[in-house]
């Protein structure tokens, strides 16, 4: 995966971590020093780490391929490796190479979220970058990822295609709509690889320009994952931000494939990213009592559920210091006080 973006690099890394936990083996980190995007500046790993990585690859080992992974019948990669261990006698000097790529999708590596958060979101650049989030006023934080540059320009979005640009008008429509529905300040943070005045103009809300992030990839990732709402691009970096965050996120509706009244990010395929889990999701999400969905599919005329607007307002007020008992010392005596 050398040379891949961070959103793609995390899959073999997370799988290697989960296998190391399941089998009691040592984790060998990626050779960040050899990635042309220079992730070693943020994630560490000099030439010595790269040497250890290639030394491990040159040793006798076992390839955990997509076929080997899917043959276990498990999506959870930790459980899949535990099943494989039942039929293989792994030992500590043996090297396991995880070559299944994105098979299993984010559900397959869900157990690695805490590991990825720790390794990606805890370096010095991240901590300095998070300073810009501090503030006394109750503002709704909205993170926006605009992918341009190598994605080129866009006039429309193509169904089921990834790595495509989104017209700026779509981002504007999301922010304009929210600004009319929320009676709180909106603070917009933009991560982009193609900063321009056009992006600033498109994402200016109520006369307030966005904060254009100009930091490392992990620092920008940490800010996006700390926001109350994420408005994504169609890229692996946005997917990673949504995966590491617990907040709702907005996805372009036109990119999603539709079948039987359901929209699918992976195109309703029966294997790979979706498969049986897609069917399970349809069953659970179709229950009448369930009305909250974390991924929001919006076109350029967005609609927002009441629960989401309440959630965003509540998140903003929960950060206000003078409403915090341990900071200011008091809270209302009556639970229904306003």
Helices and strands as residue ranges (DSSP letters): H 6-23, G 32-34, H 40-43, H 47-58, E 61-64, H 66-71, H 77-85, E 95-98, H 105-108, G 110-112, H 113-120, H 124-129, G 130-133, E 139-146, G 149-151, H 168-181, E 185-192, H 197-202, E 211-212, H 217-226, E 229-231, H 236-244, E 248-252, G 253-255, E 257-259, E 262-264, H 276-285, E 295-298, H 306-318, G 321-323, H 325-328
